[in-house]
Amino acid sequence: MFIRCAFFRGVIKPGRKAEFDAHIQAELVALWTRFPHVQEVRVLRQVESDTSDPHFEMVLAMRFPSREAIAEALDSKTRYASREASKRLFELFDGDVFHTVFSADEFPLPAS
């Protein structure tokens, strides 16, 4: 499996957190969960860290079965709609965003 992440490195502009969160819930989650081949969508919020820099305000993690599935998702109408809707987030955010694809192995937990 492969996980494509969008790292929001920085902070939400002062007084804009509610607007940032509302835009994610009202507009973006519906798009992110409709990407072709996506198997899971997680929005991660940094609560604590053992380092102060970098700060990740948010990480969007999307699980796909293959790199080919990611390529199809990135070439989809849904992705272009998501990019357009995401522009509002960048108005509310001080920082940068970058994407990384991870290969991921999953291991079952031992029986208790």
C-alpha positions as CSV (number, residue, x, y, z in Angstrom):
1,M,0.0,0.0,0.0
2,F,1.0,3.6,-0.5
3,I,0.2,6.7,1.6
4,R,0.3,10.1,0.0
5,C,0.6,12.9,2.5
6,A,0.2,16.7,2.3
7,F,2.3,18.3,5.0
8,F,1.1,21.8,6.1
9,R,4.3,23.1,7.7
10,G,3.5,26.3,9.5
11,V,0.5,27.8,11.4
12,I,-3.0,28.9,10.8
13,K,-3.3,32.7,10.8
14,P,-4.3,34.2,14.2
15,G,-8.1,34.1,14.7
16,R,-8.7,31.9,11.6
17,K,-8.7,28.4,13.0
18,A,-12.5,28.0,13.1
19,E,-12.7,29.1,9.5
20,F,-9.8,26.8,8.5
21,D,-11.5,23.8,10.2
22,A,-14.9,24.6,8.8
23,H,-13.6,24.8,5.3
24,I,-12.0,21.4,5.6
25,Q,-15.2,19.8,7.0
26,A,-17.7,21.6,4.6
27,E,-15.7,21.5,1.4
28,L,-12.6,19.4,1.3
29,V,-13.5,16.1,3.1
30,A,-16.2,15.4,0.6
31,L,-13.7,15.8,-2.2
32,W,-10.8,14.0,-0.6
33,T,-13.0,10.9,0.1
34,R,-14.1,10.8,-3.5
35,F,-10.6,10.6,-5.1
36,P,-10.5,7.5,-7.4
37,H,-9.0,4.5,-5.7
38,V,-8.6,6.1,-2.3
39,Q,-9.0,3.6,0.5
40,E,-8.7,5.8,3.6
41,V,-8.4,9.5,4.3
42,R,-7.0,10.9,7.6
43,V,-6.6,14.5,8.7
44,L,-3.9,14.6,11.3
45,R,-3.4,17.5,13.7
46,Q,-0.2,18.0,15.6
47,V,-0.9,17.9,19.3
48,E,2.7,17.7,20.6
49,S,6.2,17.1,19.3
50,D,9.6,16.5,20.7
51,T,10.8,19.5,18.5
52,S,9.4,22.9,18.0
53,D,10.5,23.1,14.4
54,P,9.0,22.2,12.1
55,H,5.4,22.6,13.2
56,F,2.9,20.7,11.1
57,E,-0.5,22.3,11.5
58,M,-2.1,19.5,9.6
59,V,-1.1,16.4,7.6
60,L,-3.6,14.9,5.1
61,A,-2.9,11.2,4.6
62,M,-4.6,9.3,1.8
63,R,-4.1,5.5,1.4
64,F,-4.0,3.9,-2.1
65,P,-3.4,0.4,-3.2
66,S,-0.7,1.2,-5.7
67,R,1.4,4.0,-7.2
68,E,-0.7,3.6,-10.4
69,A,-3.8,4.3,-8.4
70,I,-2.2,7.5,-7.0
71,A,-1.3,8.6,-10.6
72,E,-4.9,8.1,-11.7
73,A,-6.2,10.0,-8.6
74,L,-3.8,12.9,-9.3
75,D,-5.1,13.1,-12.9
76,S,-8.8,13.1,-11.9
77,K,-11.4,15.8,-12.0
78,T,-11.8,15.3,-8.3
79,R,-8.2,16.3,-7.7
80,Y,-8.5,19.4,-9.8
81,A,-11.6,20.4,-7.8
82,S,-9.8,19.7,-4.6
83,R,-6.9,21.9,-5.7
84,E,-9.3,24.7,-6.4
85,A,-11.1,24.4,-3.1
86,S,-7.8,24.2,-1.2
87,K,-6.9,27.7,-2.3
88,R,-9.1,29.0,0.5
89,L,-6.9,27.1,3.1
90,F,-3.8,28.8,1.8
91,E,-5.4,32.2,2.5
92,L,-5.9,31.1,6.1
93,F,-2.4,29.6,6.6
94,D,1.1,30.9,7.1
95,G,3.6,28.4,5.8
96,D,4.1,26.0,3.0
97,V,2.6,22.7,1.8
98,F,4.5,19.8,0.3
99,H,3.6,16.2,-0.7
100,T,5.3,12.9,0.0
101,V,4.4,9.4,-1.0
102,F,5.3,6.6,1.4
103,S,5.3,2.9,0.9
104,A,3.6,1.3,3.9
105,D,3.7,-2.1,5.4
106,E,1.0,-3.1,7.8
107,F,1.6,-5.7,10.6
108,P,-1.2,-7.4,12.6
109,L,-1.0,-7.0,16.3
110,P,-0.3,-10.1,18.4
111,A,-3.3,-11.7,20.0
112,S,-3.6,-10.9,23.7
